Structure formats: structure tokens, C-alpha cells
Amino acid sequence: MGGPIQGSGRVTFTEPNGPLLGLCAMATIADQFQTYRSALAEAQAKGESAIASKIEQQIKELEEFQQRHPEEAEAPSPFEVFCDLNPSDINCRVYDD
């Protein structure tokens, strides 16, 4: 996974499936949704349709994660969401020694 790029309270991950916005540690899922929606509004206002589409996808994936894990309050990292939705991906495999 690419390294995080920090700025303005957000962390952007560049892999495995493109730019991903994430909050710093200890944020709630509600905070994560708020961050995504603010970023979406900003991207739409700037006419950045590709970025807006990616953020819309992240919102959808976080909604799916929340439905699968209703007991979770702490926001998952973008990588955790990716692995939850793609457990067989090589980056998500866990090997027991």
C-alpha cells in the first residue's frame, strides 16, 4: 500500500484502488461520512468529476461496511474497508504461521 499523505486532518492513501480519503485515528464512522460529504461537495464545486466519483464510491463502500459491522463506532481505515469488501485480495490475506 502506498504511503499516507497527510494534510488538513485527512490522510490520502494511493493504493490499492486509487486515492482514498481517511480521517486520522479515533474518528467515528459519522465523522468519516462528514469528511467524505464535505470533500464530495468541494470536488463537485470545482468540477472535479473523477474525484467526486471516487468519493461517492468511498461513501458507498463505507455504508456497506457499516451495514456489515453495525456494532462498530470507530471509523475503519480505507484499507480495512477495502479488505472487508475484498477479503481474497492478495494485499488482504492473513497467514498463520
Secondary structure, DSSP 8 states (H G I E B T S, - for coil): ----EEETTEEEE-TTTS-EEEE-TT-BHHHHHHHHHHHHHHHHHTT-HHHHHHHHHHHHHHHHHHHH-TT--B---HHHHHHHH-TTSGGG-----
